[in-house]
Amino acid sequence: MAKQFGEIIKDVDAYALELRRLIPDTMKAFGEISRAAQKPGALERKTKELMALAIAVSKQCDACVGYHARGAGKAGANRQEVAETLAVAIQMGGGPAVNYATDALRAFDELAPHATDEVAA
């Protein structure tokens, strides 16, 4: 049965709220570092989301794959850019990365359904 990344994200989000209640300082700090890391600078947000997606594949984190596939789509990544990002993840991660790369492409297709294969000019 294929993973449903929208459901995975929803499940993690529910427990993240509980963690925020139990360990508010830690969760606030994590949110701040995430926002700071994703803030556009020399690299635009799309590149940072694609990097995070590659790392999610290499770390074999289902929820991370879902969040960053969705984030890449929201940041304007197209399917070909995601595929090429996954090629680098496979290069660095070997066979296990192939399996998670297929999940990442599935997550992108599920969570960014309006993204195209067209490369932005």
N, CA, C and O atoms as a Tinker XYZ file with bonds, in Angstrom:
   484  protein
     1  N      0.834000   -1.174000    0.000000    73     2
     2  CA     0.000000    0.000000    0.000000    64     1     3
     3  C      0.887000    1.249000    0.000000    63     2     4     5
     4  O      1.809000    1.366000    0.808000    81     3
     5  N      0.606000    2.152000   -0.891000    73     3     6
     6  CA     1.396000    3.382000   -0.997000    64     5     7
     7  C      1.177000    4.269000    0.224000    63     6     8     9
     8  O      0.079000    4.339000    0.777000    81     7
     9  N      2.226000    4.929000    0.619000    73     7    10
    10  CA     2.139000    5.870000    1.732000    64     9    11
    11  C      1.269000    7.051000    1.316000    63    10    12    13
    12  O      1.305000    7.487000    0.166000    81    11
    13  N      0.503000    7.554000    2.247000    73    11    14
    14  CA    -0.327000    8.730000    2.020000    64    13    15
    15  C      0.327000    9.885000    2.783000    63    14    16    17
    16  O      0.144000   10.017000    3.994000    81    15
    17  N      1.078000   10.706000    2.081000    73    15    18
    18  CA     1.889000   11.712000    2.744000    64    17    19
    19  C      1.065000   12.809000    3.395000    63    18    20    21
    20  O      1.492000   13.382000    4.398000    81    19
    21  N     -0.092000   13.110000    2.854000    73    19    22
    22  CA    -0.972000   14.069000    3.519000    64    21    23
    23  C     -1.391000   13.567000    4.887000    63    22    24    25
    24  O     -1.457000   14.339000    5.844000    81    23
    25  N     -1.674000   12.275000    4.983000    73    23    26
    26  CA    -2.052000   11.670000    6.269000    64    25    27
    27  C     -0.857000   11.608000    7.227000    63    26    28    29
    28  O     -1.005000   11.834000    8.428000    81    27
    29  N      0.304000   11.305000    6.697000    73    27    30
    30  CA     1.509000   11.273000    7.531000    64    29    31
    31  C      1.742000   12.650000    8.148000    63    30    32    33
    32  O      2.002000   12.761000    9.346000    81    31
    33  N      1.647000   13.697000    7.328000    73    31    34
    34  CA     1.839000   15.059000    7.820000    64    33    35
    35  C      0.787000   15.412000    8.867000    63    34    36    37
    36  O      1.107000   15.990000    9.906000    81    35
    37  N     -0.465000   15.065000    8.592000    73    35    38
    38  CA    -1.539000   15.373000    9.538000    64    37    39
    39  C     -1.292000   14.703000   10.886000    63    38    40    41
    40  O     -1.515000   15.311000   11.933000    81    39
    41  N     -0.835000   13.463000   10.863000    73    39    42
    42  CA    -0.561000   12.730000   12.094000    64    41    43
    43  C      0.590000   13.371000   12.873000    63    42    44    45
    44  O      0.500000   13.545000   14.088000    81    43
    45  N      1.656000   13.717000   12.180000    73    43    46
    46  CA     2.792000   14.358000   12.848000    64    45    47
    47  C      2.378000   15.717000   13.400000    63    46    48    49
    48  O      2.738000   16.069000   14.523000    81    47
    49  N      1.619000   16.485000   12.613000    73    47    50
    50  CA     1.166000   17.797000   13.081000    64    49    51
    51  C      0.374000   17.690000   14.379000    63    50    52    53
    52  O      0.533000   18.523000   15.272000    81    51
    53  N     -0.468000   16.683000   14.491000    73    51    54
    54  CA    -1.282000   16.518000   15.702000    64    53    55
    55  C     -0.392000   16.310000   16.928000    63    54    56    57
    56  O     -0.634000   16.903000   17.979000    81    55
    57  N      0.616000   15.483000   16.797000    73    55    58
    58  CA     1.498000   15.231000   17.929000    64    57    59
    59  C      2.495000   16.363000   18.138000    63    58    60    61
    60  O      2.982000   16.557000   19.252000    81    59
    61  N      2.804000   17.109000   17.092000    73    59    62
    62  CA     3.673000   18.274000   17.254000    64    61    63
    63  C      2.988000   19.311000   18.142000    63    62    64    65
    64  O      3.643000   19.985000   18.937000    81    63
    65  N      1.678000   19.436000   18.005000    73    63    66
    66  CA     0.935000   20.346000   18.887000    64    65    67
    67  C      1.048000   19.899000   20.342000    63    66    68    69
    68  O      1.176000   20.725000   21.246000    81    67
    69  N      0.998000   18.589000   20.557000    73    67    70
    70  CA     1.138000   18.070000   21.916000    64    69    71
    71  C      2.561000   18.311000   22.432000    63    70    72    73
    72  O      2.741000   18.685000   23.591000    81    71
    73  N      3.554000   18.104000   21.595000    73    71    74
    74  CA     4.927000   18.399000   22.008000    64    73    75
    75  C      5.088000   19.885000   22.313000    63    74    76    77
    76  O      5.785000   20.255000   23.258000    81    75
    77  N      4.448000   20.732000   21.518000    73    75    78
    78  CA     4.523000   22.174000   21.762000    64    77    79
    79  C      3.974000   22.517000   23.145000    63    78    80    81
    80  O      4.469000   23.429000   23.807000    81    79
    81  N      2.948000   21.780000   23.578000    73    79    82
    82  CA     2.365000   21.990000   24.907000    64    81    83
    83  C      3.328000   21.496000   25.990000    63    82    84    85
    84  O      3.488000   22.142000   27.025000    81    83
    85  N      3.970000   20.346000   25.747000    73    83    86
    86  CA     4.825000   19.726000   26.747000    64    85    87
    87  C      6.233000   20.331000   26.828000    63    86    88    89
    88  O      6.799000   20.465000   27.913000    81    87
    89  N      6.784000   20.690000   25.675000    73    87    90
    90  CA     8.147000   21.242000   25.631000    64    89    91
    91  C      8.146000   22.506000   24.751000    63    90    92    93
    92  O      8.741000   22.525000   23.673000    81    91
    93  N      7.478000   23.541000   25.227000    73    91    94
    94  CA     7.289000   24.726000   24.388000    64    93    95
    95  C      8.587000   25.414000   23.972000    63    94    96    97
    96  O      8.691000   25.887000   22.840000    81    95
    97  N      9.565000   25.480000   24.849000    73    95    98
    98  CA    10.808000   26.165000   24.497000    64    97    99
    99  C     11.543000   25.444000   23.373000    63    98   100   101
   100  O     12.059000   26.079000   22.454000    81    99
   101  N     11.588000   24.120000   23.450000    73    99   102
   102  CA    12.267000   23.329000   22.418000    64   101   103
   103  C     11.558000   23.466000   21.076000    63   102   104   105
   104  O     12.199000   23.675000   20.047000    81   103
   105  N     10.238000   23.348000   21.093000    73   103   106
   106  CA     9.490000   23.431000   19.839000    64   105   107
   107  C      9.547000   24.833000   19.244000    63   106   108   109
   108  O      9.596000   24.988000   18.024000    81   107
   109  N      9.542000   25.858000   20.102000    73   107   110
   110  CA     9.671000   27.233000   19.610000    64   109   111
   111  C     11.038000   27.423000   18.963000    63   110   112   113
   112  O     11.142000   28.022000   17.893000    81   111
   113  N     12.085000   26.914000   19.608000    73   111   114
   114  CA    13.435000   27.043000   19.068000    64   113   115
   115  C     13.572000   26.312000   17.730000    63   114   116   117
   116  O     14.214000   26.812000   16.806000    81   115
   117  N     12.963000   25.124000   17.634000    73   115   118
   118  CA    13.018000   24.390000   16.372000    64   117   119
   119  C     12.305000   25.180000   15.270000    63   118   120   121
   120  O     12.805000   25.268000   14.149000    81   119
   121  N     11.153000   25.746000   15.582000    73   119   122
   122  CA    10.433000   26.561000   14.603000    64   121   123
   123  C     11.252000   27.754000   14.139000    63   122   124   125
   124  O     11.265000   28.086000   12.954000    81   123
   125  N     11.938000   28.399000   15.084000    73   123   126
   126  CA    12.765000   29.557000   14.740000    64   125   127
   127  C     13.939000   29.166000   13.850000    63   126   128   129
   128  O     14.246000   29.868000   12.886000    81   127
   129  N     14.595000   28.055000   14.165000    73   127   130
   130  CA    15.723000   27.627000   13.323000    64   129   131
   131  C     15.231000   27.215000   11.940000    63   130   132   133
   132  O     15.914000   27.452000   10.943000    81   131
   133  N     14.066000   26.608000   11.874000    73   131   134
   134  CA    13.504000   26.220000   10.574000    64   133   135
   135  C     13.202000   27.452000    9.730000    63   134   136   137
   136  O     13.545000   27.498000    8.548000    81   135
   137  N     12.562000   28.446000   10.331000    73   135   138
   138  CA    12.258000   29.678000    9.588000    64   137   139
   139  C     13.538000   30.386000    9.155000    63   138   140   141
   140  O     13.624000   30.886000    8.033000    81   139
   141  N     14.529000   30.430000   10.037000    73   139   142
   142  CA    15.794000   31.086000    9.694000    64   141   143
   143  C     16.510000   30.355000    8.568000    63   142   144   145
   144  O     17.040000   30.988000    7.655000    81   143
   145  N     16.529000   29.040000    8.624000    73   143   146
   146  CA    17.220000   28.259000    7.598000    64   145   147
   147  C     16.541000   28.383000    6.241000    63   146   148   149
   148  O     17.214000   28.357000    5.211000    81   147
   149  N     15.221000   28.516000    6.224000    73   147   150
   150  CA    14.476000   28.581000    4.965000    64   149   151
   151  C     14.351000   30.005000    4.415000    63   150   152   153
   152  O     13.872000   30.197000    3.298000    81   151
   153  N     14.775000   30.991000    5.189000    73   151   154
   154  CA    14.681000   32.385000    4.754000    64   153   155
   155  C     15.534000   32.600000    3.507000    63   154   156   157
   156  O     16.700000   32.206000    3.483000    81   155
   157  N     14.968000   33.220000    2.474000    73   155   158
   158  CA    15.765000   33.473000    1.269000    64   157   159
   159  C     16.976000   34.352000    1.574000    63   158   160   161
   160  O     16.903000   35.307000    2.347000    81   159
   161  N     18.065000   34.002000    0.953000    73   159   162
   162  CA    19.309000   34.765000    1.065000    64   161   163
   163  C     20.064000   34.568000   -0.237000    63   162   164   165
   164  O     19.531000   34.843000   -1.312000    81   163
   165  N     21.294000   34.099000   -0.152000    73   163   166
   166  CA    22.049000   33.783000   -1.363000    64   165   167
   167  C     21.367000   32.647000   -2.131000    63   166   168   169
   168  O     21.478000   32.554000   -3.353000    81   167
   169  N     20.657000   31.782000   -1.388000    73   167   170
   170  CA    19.855000   30.716000   -2.008000    64   169   171
   171  C     18.382000   31.050000   -1.820000    63   170   172   173
   172  O     17.959000   31.439000   -0.731000    81   171
   173  N     17.617000   30.897000   -2.873000    73   171   174
   174  CA    16.177000   31.155000   -2.755000    64   173   175
   175  C     15.503000   29.971000   -2.052000    63   174   176   177
   176  O     16.080000   28.891000   -1.923000    81   175
   177  N     14.282000   30.204000   -1.607000    73   175   178
   178  CA    13.558000   29.201000   -0.823000    64   177   179
   179  C     13.398000   27.881000   -1.581000    63   178   180   181
   180  O     13.503000   26.810000   -0.982000    81   179
   181  N     13.145000   27.947000   -2.893000    73   179   182
   182  CA    12.962000   26.717000   -3.668000    64   181   183
   183  C     14.193000   25.824000   -3.562000    63   182   184   185
   184  O     14.064000   24.621000   -3.337000    81   183
   185  N     15.383000   26.396000   -3.720000    73   183   186
   186  CA    16.614000   25.613000   -3.624000    64   185   187
   187  C     16.747000   24.997000   -2.240000    63   186   188   189
   188  O     17.148000   23.841000   -2.104000    81   187
   189  N     16.412000   25.765000   -1.222000    73   187   190
   190  CA    16.515000   25.252000    0.147000    64   189   191
   191  C     15.528000   24.117000    0.385000    63   190   192   193
   192  O     15.863000   23.147000    1.065000    81   191
   193  N     14.321000   24.218000   -0.158000    73   191   194
   194  CA    13.345000   23.136000   -0.013000    64   193   195
   195  C     13.804000   21.887000   -0.754000    63   194   196   197
   196  O     13.628000   20.772000   -0.263000    81   195
   197  N     14.389000   22.070000   -1.928000    73   195   198
   198  CA    14.900000   20.914000   -2.669000    64   197   199
   199  C     16.055000   20.259000   -1.922000    63   198   200   201
   200  O     16.163000   19.033000   -1.903000    81   199
   201  N     16.913000   21.059000   -1.312000    73   199   202
   202  CA    17.993000   20.503000   -0.491000    64   201   203
   203  C     17.410000   19.714000    0.676000    63   202   204   205
   204  O     17.863000   18.610000    0.975000    81   203
   205  N     16.411000   20.280000    1.326000    73   203   206
   206  CA    15.787000   19.602000    2.464000    64   205   207
   207  C     15.138000   18.297000    2.016000    63   206   208   209
   208  O     15.168000   17.306000    2.747000    81   207
   209  N     14.549000   18.289000    0.815000    73   207   210
   210  CA    13.945000   17.062000    0.295000    64   209   211
   211  C     15.006000   15.984000    0.072000    63   210   212   213
   212  O     14.788000   14.819000    0.404000    81   211
   213  N     16.142000   16.368000   -0.482000    73   211   214
   214  CA    17.223000   15.398000   -0.687000    64   213   215
   215  C     17.709000   14.840000    0.645000    63   214   216   217
   216  O     17.965000   13.642000    0.763000    81   215
   217  N     17.833000   15.692000    1.630000    73   215   218
   218  CA    18.272000   15.234000    2.952000    64   217   219
   219  C     17.211000   14.331000    3.572000    63   218   220   221
   220  O     17.542000   13.328000    4.205000    81   219
   221  N     15.943000   14.680000    3.395000    73   219   222
   222  CA    14.856000   13.840000    3.920000    64   221   223
   223  C     14.925000   12.438000    3.331000    63   222   224   225
   224  O     14.707000   11.453000    4.036000    81   223
   225  N     15.227000   12.346000    2.040000    73   223   226
   226  CA    15.376000   11.038000    1.394000    64   225   227
   227  C     16.562000   10.298000    2.006000    63   226   228   229
   228  O     16.459000    9.115000    2.332000    81   227
   229  N     17.685000   10.994000    2.159000    73   227   230
   230  CA    18.874000   10.311000    2.683000    64   229   231
   231  C     18.690000    9.890000    4.141000    63   230   232   233
   232  O     19.279000    8.901000    4.577000    81   231
   233  N     17.885000   10.625000    4.890000    73   231   234
   234  CA    17.624000   10.280000    6.291000    64   233   235
   235  C     16.450000    9.311000    6.429000    63   234   236   237
   236  O     16.165000    8.827000    7.524000    81   235
   237  N     15.776000    9.033000    5.323000    73   235   238
   238  CA    14.642000    8.102000    5.282000    64   237   239
   239  C     13.549000    8.505000    6.275000    63   238   240   241
   240  O     13.086000    7.694000    7.077000    81   239
   241  N     13.153000    9.765000    6.201000    73   239   242
   242  CA    12.147000   10.335000    7.105000    64   241   243
   243  C     10.864000   10.597000    6.320000    63   242   244   245
   244  O     10.787000   11.554000    5.550000    81   243
   245  N      9.860000    9.745000    6.517000    73   243   246
   246  CA     8.607000    9.875000    5.762000    64   245   247
   247  C      7.964000   11.253000    5.922000    63   246   248   249
   248  O      7.597000   11.887000    4.933000    81   247
   249  N      7.829000   11.712000    7.154000    73   247   250
   250  CA     7.189000   13.004000    7.374000    64   249   251
   251  C      8.016000   14.129000    6.750000    63   250   252   253
   252  O      7.461000   15.060000    6.166000    81   251
   253  N      9.338000   14.042000    6.873000    73   251   254
   254  CA    10.201000   15.060000    6.272000    64   253   255
   255  C     10.039000   15.078000    4.748000    63   254   256   257
   256  O      9.992000   16.145000    4.135000    81   255
   257  N      9.956000   13.898000    4.150000    73   255   258
   258  CA     9.716000   13.813000    2.707000    64   257   259
   259  C      8.419000   14.530000    2.363000    63   258   260   261
   260  O      8.374000   15.321000    1.421000    81   259
   261  N      7.370000   14.256000    3.121000    73   259   262
   262  CA     6.088000   14.907000    2.860000    64   261   263
   263  C      6.157000   16.411000    3.007000    63   262   264   265
   264  O      5.722000   17.145000    2.120000    81   263
   265  N      6.698000   16.876000    4.118000    73   263   266
   266  CA     6.777000   18.325000    4.354000    64   265   267
   267  C      7.580000   19.031000    3.273000    63   266   268   269
   268  O      7.172000   20.084000    2.785000    81   267
   269  N      8.722000   18.458000    2.894000    73   267   270
   270  CA     9.587000   19.170000    1.957000    64   269   271
   271  C      9.193000   18.953000    0.503000    63   270   272   273
   272  O      9.531000   19.782000   -0.343000    81   271
   273  N      8.493000   17.873000    0.183000    73   271   274
   274  CA     7.900000   17.748000   -1.159000    64   273   275
   275  C      6.830000   18.822000   -1.317000    63   274   276   277
   276  O      6.760000   19.496000   -2.345000    81   275
   277  N      5.996000   18.974000   -0.288000    73   275   278
   278  CA     4.965000   20.024000   -0.313000    64   277   279
   279  C      5.626000   21.401000   -0.358000    63   278   280   281
   280  O      5.214000   22.269000   -1.128000    81   279
   281  N      6.648000   21.596000    0.468000    73   279   282
   282  CA     7.327000   22.889000    0.498000    64   281   283
   283  C      7.984000   23.232000   -0.829000    63   282   284   285
   284  O      7.955000   24.384000   -1.261000    81   283
   285  N      8.577000   22.234000   -1.477000    73   283   286
   286  CA     9.203000   22.475000   -2.781000    64   285   287
   287  C      8.156000   22.914000   -3.805000    63   286   288   289
   288  O      8.396000   23.829000   -4.592000    81   287
   289  N      7.002000   22.261000   -3.789000    73   287   290
   290  CA     5.929000   22.653000   -4.700000    64   289   291
   291  C      5.445000   24.067000   -4.423000    63   290   292   293
   292  O      5.249000   24.854000   -5.349000    81   291
   293  N      5.253000   24.388000   -3.156000    73   291   294
   294  CA     4.809000   25.737000   -2.786000    64   293   295
   295  C      5.842000   26.796000   -3.157000    63   294   296   297
   296  O      5.493000   27.939000   -3.452000    81   295
   297  N      7.110000   26.407000   -3.140000    73   295   298
   298  CA     8.182000   27.346000   -3.468000    64   297   299
   299  C      8.410000   27.460000   -4.973000    63   298   300   301
   300  O      9.275000   28.218000   -5.414000    81   299
   301  N      7.642000   26.713000   -5.759000    73   299   302
   302  CA     7.719000   26.835000   -7.213000    64   301   303
   303  C      8.507000   25.765000   -7.929000    63   302   304   305
   304  O      8.734000   25.879000   -9.134000    81   303
   305  N      8.934000   24.723000   -7.228000    73   303   306
   306  CA     9.672000   23.651000   -7.900000    64   305   307
   307  C      8.745000   22.889000   -8.835000    63   306   308   309
   308  O      7.567000   22.690000   -8.536000    81   307
   309  N      9.282000   22.471000   -9.953000    73   307   310
   310  CA     8.503000   21.635000  -10.856000    64   309   311
   311  C      8.951000   20.185000  -10.704000    63   310   312   313
   312  O      9.928000   19.896000  -10.013000    81   311
   313  N      8.244000   19.299000  -11.339000    73   311   314
   314  CA     8.500000   17.865000  -11.189000    64   313   315
   315  C      9.902000   17.474000  -11.653000    63   314   316   317
   316  O     10.543000   16.623000  -11.036000    81   315
   317  N     10.383000   18.087000  -12.732000    73   315   318
   318  CA    11.729000   17.768000  -13.226000    64   317   319
   319  C     12.790000   18.216000  -12.230000    63   318   320   321
   320  O     13.772000   17.505000  -12.016000    81   319
   321  N     12.611000   19.376000  -11.622000    73   319   322
   322  CA    13.564000   19.835000  -10.616000    64   321   323
   323  C     13.583000   18.887000   -9.417000    63   322   324   325
   324  O     14.646000   18.583000   -8.875000    81   323
   325  N     12.409000   18.427000   -9.012000    73   323   326
   326  CA    12.336000   17.449000   -7.925000    64   325   327
   327  C     13.059000   16.168000   -8.337000    63   326   328   329
   328  O     13.827000   15.609000   -7.554000    81   327
   329  N     12.819000   15.702000   -9.561000    73   327   330
   330  CA    13.460000   14.472000  -10.030000    64   329   331
   331  C     14.982000   14.604000  -10.027000    63   330   332   333
   332  O     15.679000   13.674000   -9.624000    81   331
   333  N     15.500000   15.738000  -10.469000    73   331   334
   334  CA    16.947000   15.926000  -10.486000    64   333   335
   335  C     17.516000   16.041000   -9.079000    63   334   336   337
   336  O     18.635000   15.595000   -8.824000    81   335
   337  N     16.764000   16.628000   -8.174000    73   335   338
   338  CA    17.157000   16.653000   -6.761000    64   337   339
   339  C     17.239000   15.229000   -6.233000    63   338   340   341
   340  O     18.166000   14.883000   -5.500000    81   339
   341  N     16.262000   14.402000   -6.608000    73   339   342
   342  CA    16.246000   13.013000   -6.163000    64   341   343
   343  C     17.390000   12.225000   -6.774000    63   342   344   345
   344  O     17.877000   11.273000   -6.165000    81   343
   345  N     17.832000   12.611000   -7.982000    73   343   346
   346  CA    18.991000   11.950000   -8.589000    64   345   347
   347  C     20.235000   12.150000   -7.725000    63   346   348   349
   348  O     21.030000   11.226000   -7.552000    81   347
   349  N     20.401000   13.357000   -7.185000    73   347   350
   350  CA    21.547000   13.618000   -6.314000    64   349   351
   351  C     21.410000   12.837000   -5.013000    63   350   352   353
   352  O     22.394000   12.302000   -4.503000    81   351
   353  N     20.195000   12.768000   -4.475000    73   351   354
   354  CA    19.973000   11.985000   -3.255000    64   353   355
   355  C     20.313000   10.515000   -3.495000    63   354   356   357
   356  O     20.905000    9.864000   -2.634000    81   355
   357  N     19.942000    9.999000   -4.653000    73   355   358
   358  CA    20.262000    8.607000   -5.004000    64   357   359
   359  C     21.770000    8.435000   -5.149000    63   358   360   361
   360  O     22.331000    7.451000   -4.667000    81   359
   361  N     22.426000    9.383000   -5.808000    73   359   362
   362  CA    23.886000    9.320000   -5.955000    64   361   363
   363  C     24.553000    9.205000   -4.598000    63   362   364   365
   364  O     25.486000    8.422000   -4.423000    81   363
   365  N     24.082000    9.976000   -3.648000    73   363   366
   366  CA    24.718000   10.025000   -2.331000    64   365   367
   367  C     24.240000    8.915000   -1.405000    63   366   368   369
   368  O     24.946000    8.546000   -0.466000    81   367
   369  N     23.039000    8.375000   -1.662000    73   367   370
   370  CA    22.462000    7.412000   -0.731000    64   369   371
   371  C     22.328000    5.992000   -1.227000    63   370   372   373
   372  O     21.957000    5.109000   -0.454000    81   371
   373  N     22.617000    5.742000   -2.494000    73   371   374
   374  CA    22.548000    4.386000   -3.028000    64   373   375
   375  C     21.152000    3.797000   -3.049000    63   374   376   377
   376  O     20.159000    4.513000   -3.179000    81   375
   377  N     21.091000    2.462000   -2.918000    73   375   378
   378  CA    19.835000    1.715000   -3.027000    64   377   379
   379  C     18.736000    2.183000   -2.093000    63   378   380   381
   380  O     17.609000    2.378000   -2.548000    81   379
   381  N     19.010000    2.375000   -0.790000    73   379   382
   382  CA    17.942000    2.857000    0.084000    64   381   383
   383  C     17.378000    4.203000   -0.372000    63   382   384   385
   384  O     16.185000    4.464000   -0.216000    81   383
   385  N     18.231000    5.049000   -0.932000    73   383   386
   386  CA    17.753000    6.343000   -1.409000    64   385   387
   387  C     16.826000    6.189000   -2.609000    63   386   388   389
   388  O     15.908000    6.991000   -2.781000    81   387
   389  N     17.049000    5.167000   -3.446000    73   387   390
   390  CA    16.141000    4.925000   -4.573000    64   389   391
   391  C     14.724000    4.698000   -4.053000    63   390   392   393
   392  O     13.760000    5.255000   -4.579000    81   391
   393  N     14.613000    3.872000   -3.015000    73   391   394
   394  CA    13.288000    3.582000   -2.464000    64   393   395
   395  C     12.627000    4.832000   -1.899000    63   394   396   397
   396  O     11.436000    5.055000   -2.119000    81   395
   397  N     13.379000    5.641000   -1.179000    73   395   398
   398  CA    12.809000    6.863000   -0.628000    64   397   399
   399  C     12.612000    7.926000   -1.701000    63   398   400   401
   400  O     11.728000    8.771000   -1.566000    81   399
   401  N     13.410000    7.905000   -2.756000    73   399   402
   402  CA    13.215000    8.843000   -3.861000    64   401   403
   403  C     11.877000    8.584000   -4.546000    63   402   404   405
   404  O     11.189000    9.526000   -4.938000    81   403
   405  N     11.503000    7.311000   -4.692000    73   403   406
   406  CA    10.182000    7.035000   -5.286000    64   405   407
   407  C      9.089000    7.568000   -4.367000    63   406   408   409
   408  O      8.084000    8.098000   -4.841000    81   407
   409  N      9.278000    7.432000   -3.055000    73   407   410
   410  CA     8.315000    8.003000   -2.110000    64   409   411
   411  C      8.266000    9.521000   -2.236000    63   410   412   413
   412  O      7.187000   10.113000   -2.199000    81   411
   413  N      9.431000   10.156000   -2.386000    73   411   414
   414  CA     9.476000   11.610000   -2.479000    64   413   415
   415  C      8.754000   12.111000   -3.723000    63   414   416   417
   416  O      8.035000   13.109000   -3.661000    81   415
   417  N      8.937000   11.431000   -4.853000    73   415   418
   418  CA     8.231000   11.834000   -6.071000    64   417   419
   419  C      6.732000   11.629000   -5.899000    63   418   420   421
   420  O      5.939000   12.462000   -6.338000    81   419
   421  N      6.341000   10.535000   -5.269000    73   419   422
   422  CA     4.923000   10.279000   -4.988000    64   421   423
   423  C      4.364000   11.381000   -4.084000    63   422   424   425
   424  O      3.256000   11.867000   -4.309000    81   423
   425  N      5.130000   11.774000   -3.064000    73   423   426
   426  CA     4.696000   12.830000   -2.148000    64   425   427
   427  C      4.531000   14.151000   -2.891000    63   426   428   429
   428  O      3.559000   14.874000   -2.671000    81   427
   429  N      5.481000   14.468000   -3.771000    73   427   430
   430  CA     5.381000   15.697000   -4.558000    64   429   431
   431  C      4.132000   15.663000   -5.422000    63   430   432   433
   432  O      3.394000   16.646000   -5.482000    81   431
   433  N      3.886000   14.544000   -6.092000    73   431   434
   434  CA     2.694000   14.418000   -6.940000    64   433   435
   435  C      1.413000   14.538000   -6.123000    63   434   436   437
   436  O      0.431000   15.116000   -6.589000    81   435
   437  N      1.419000   13.996000   -4.905000    73   435   438
   438  CA     0.239000   14.057000   -4.043000    64   437   439
   439  C      0.018000   15.460000   -3.487000    63   438   440   441
   440  O     -1.111000   15.949000   -3.455000    81   439
   441  N      1.088000   16.097000   -3.055000    73   439   442
   442  CA     0.956000   17.337000   -2.290000    64   441   443
   443  C      1.158000   18.601000   -3.109000    63   442   444   445
   444  O      0.841000   19.691000   -2.632000    81   443
   445  N      1.666000   18.493000   -4.307000    73   443   446
   446  CA     1.851000   19.644000   -5.193000    64   445   447
   447  C      1.267000   19.312000   -6.561000    63   446   448   449
   448  O      1.981000   19.347000   -7.563000    81   447
   449  N     -0.030000   18.988000   -6.612000    73   447   450
   450  CA    -0.617000   18.465000   -7.847000    64   449   451
   451  C     -0.658000   19.460000   -8.999000    63   450   452   453
   452  O     -0.861000   19.058000  -10.145000    81   451
   453  N     -0.473000   20.733000   -8.727000    73   451   454
   454  CA    -0.542000   21.714000   -9.808000    64   453   455
   455  C      0.820000   22.053000  -10.386000    63   454   456   457
   456  O      0.924000   22.835000  -11.331000    81   455
   457  N      1.867000   21.463000   -9.816000    73   455   458
   458  CA     3.209000   21.702000  -10.352000    64   457   459
   459  C      3.322000   21.017000  -11.705000    63   458   460   461
   460  O      2.656000   20.013000  -11.960000    81   459
   461  N      4.145000   21.548000  -12.548000    73   459   462
   462  CA     4.288000   21.004000  -13.903000    64   461   463
   463  C      5.688000   20.424000  -14.092000    63   462   464   465
   464  O      6.551000   20.526000  -13.220000    81   463
   465  N      5.879000   19.819000  -15.244000    73   463   466
   466  CA     7.201000   19.315000  -15.625000    64   465   467
   467  C      8.046000   20.408000  -16.266000    63   466   468   469
   468  O      9.229000   20.203000  -16.539000    81   467
   469  N      7.445000   21.562000  -16.505000    73   467   470
   470  CA     8.148000   22.626000  -17.213000    64   469   471
   471  C      9.217000   23.252000  -16.334000    63   470   472   473
   472  O      9.010000   23.482000  -15.142000    81   471
   473  N     10.360000   23.522000  -16.943000    73   471   474
   474  CA    11.451000   24.187000  -16.250000    64   473   475
   475  C     11.215000   25.687000  -16.391000    63   474   476   477
   476  O     11.008000   26.194000  -17.494000    81   475
   477  N     11.250000   26.397000  -15.247000    73   475   478
   478  CA    11.042000   27.833000  -15.268000    64   477   479
   479  C     12.208000   28.514000  -15.970000    63   478   480   481
   480  O     13.362000   28.108000  -15.827000    81   479
   481  N     11.895000   29.533000  -16.716000    73   479   482
   482  CA    12.947000   30.269000  -17.448000    64   481   483
   483  C     13.657000   31.250000  -16.549000    63   482   484
   484  O     14.566000   31.951000  -16.996000    81   483
